[in-house]
Amino acid sequence: MNRYTILIYTENFIGILNRITIIFTRRGINIDALTASESRLDGIHKITIECAVTEEQIIQLVKQIEKITDVIKAYYFMDTEVVYQEIALYKLPIDSLDASLEKVIRQYNAHIIAAEKEFVVIEFTGHKEDTQALLETLKPYNLLEFSRSGRVAIAKPRFSVSEYLNNQTL
Amino acid sequence: MIRGADIVVRSLIAENAKHIFGYPGGAIMPVYDALYDYSDQIRHVLTRHEQGAIHAAQGYARVSGQVGVALATSGPGATNLITGLADAMIDSTPLVCITGQVAAHLLGTDAFQETDVVGISMPVTKWNIQVRRAEDIAPAIAKGFHIARSGRPGPVLIDITKNAQTEAGEFNYVPCLSIRSYRPYFEIKKDEVQKAAELIKAAQRPYVLYGQGVVIGKAEAELKAFLDKTGIPAACTLLGSGAISEEHPSYVGKLGMHGNYAPNMLTNHCDVLIAIGMRFDDRVTGDLKRYAKQAKVVHLELDPAEINKNVFADAPVLGDCKQSLSMLTEAVEINSHDEWLSRFKELELLEKESVIANDLSPTKVGLTMGEVIRFINQYKADDAILVTDVGQHQMIAWRYFDYKTSKTQVTSGGLGTMGFALPAALGAQMYDYSRQVICVVGDGGIQMTIQELGTIMQTKAPVKVVLLNNNFLGMVRQWQQMFFDRRYSFTELDNPDFIKLAEAYSIKASKVSVRDGLSEAVADMFLHDGPYFLEVVVEKEDNVFPMIATGCSVEEVRLS
């Protein structure tokens, strides 16, 4: 099993995410993380899916995803082929904020992005190992809540969806 | 500005739909109201169940090569289409199904007969959409027809809310010719063809497997030309039957669990396997780990997702096989494989002696399904269409029916839908009243959609129904006998008087239980002008052989 990032460019139609996820469900494959957002191109959405599967499985998954009428193009990459990040937010009680916690925040190059009467929220961006390490470090400080995003990724190999669309021949 | 319901019907007419199969209900009533005005341009066939409507549309699509159209209301009407959608999806049948939906303002409120049919049908449609405004109807139907029939065909579902049917919108029908996110065809790569040709040229024992892709791609002539030039033995899948004449010198028989002995056995003895428009279904391959491991594989296929899905292709040729076959024929040399072909003939003799003779000309008292098919062959027209259900009769009819031309076979292959045959035969007959349509069906399957006798009565569609009655769910019983120690758990049927039933629907019927008179009964059926119901009581516990049991290799094909 390898860890893969799938980048999917789709039309922004209702139900498209469902069509993609049922491909995983049917094959009993777990989606580890998923993000969806508008892409650089008007009207085209970019969906990023992270999953752990075999090479044979990823090839078949991506073919099945591309077969969906409203999917423009899908690519898959190994971790070495993508630049990726995840964002994590950590909520701690205000009274935990002492010198040692501030030191941790500095060490990790994390940021306090909200400070309220009762709590602070720390933001940290990195790979899962990094956000997980900070999570472990913060637990003794009475961590109240933790939230982590799915992966957002940019592929290193050059490809262009707009070029692909321009070269469409019937 | 015209009413959305009129847009629906006029869009269907613009797509040249001549027949639609359907069943009315609350949420589709405006469309039915519109249909009333267009009955001179489009014929609606009222079935007795929505499942009947969609199977009829499938039968229509399979023999015509056109998009079949089914119409149903929301809720239960829509959910009754699901089996047909799944069937059409796995057998690549082009359909456009239109369902009514509750008014847009009621969506998500659990309104009467509201169901999320777009959600439910997602895994079993090539594409689906919900339309909530009148002006969006025509573009959705245009897109639906394009998607259904292009590339690898499949079913499309368009769910139209009631308000969209009653509100007015502009109607200006623009056919859909392309969709930027959708590539149904691929330019064939010359180097892929070349690589395949090299493998074929170097082969000592090449072997062609062809499937329904040849029929869908209208590549029958191209396949024949390729076989004429190369002399390579060729075997067909269930849905590929009829693509070339069974009298062609290259034709060696049928593949799969109940196919012929030689074509299965010799799959593991060829050196180059040339798969054309087929998808290596598990019923064809048996145990994949022991499937054609000795062979290099050439795969001509239109759907990229099928390449390397089950069997790795050394030389895949992506694209429409009509084109790739002609390119390949040009790139290979004139050849013959007489010695290799003779190995098929030798094994065929073995099958003839131990299976076929007993099936077709039995010496025992009870009637066999095979001999019924033999008499059908004797009296049928050359271009007769065989529609079958699922089970023993399906395999026997497939094995022995005399396929002379393409698009003469309609059956539920991938999904194995019992109840398919009767409505599918009706649909096939609606396409062409002058063609013979023979519906061979078992006593189990016919009772799943037997209400469609009513549709046959009303349309007077001259379908010839041949019921092979063994008072058992025969295929399941066969498995119980072979693999479950003869524990016949819930497979024996107490059946109704089918003749009375057929007669209740004003369909002429007769019953045969002994060999004497079987031939005449089949002849009489074909002579009758109009629908006919022939019940043949066959041996209770006959088995279908050859057989490759589940999990076995193609080489482990059994003759008994």
Interface residues (C-beta under 8 A of the other chain):
Chain A: T10 E11 F13 I14 G15 N18 R19 I22 R26 I59 Q60 K63 Q64 E66 K67 T69 D70 V71 I72 L165 Q168 T169 L170
Chain B: V118 G119 M122 P123 K126 W127 N128 I129 Q130 I147 L177 S178 I179 R180 S181 Y182 R183 Y185 E187 D303 P304 A305 N308 K309
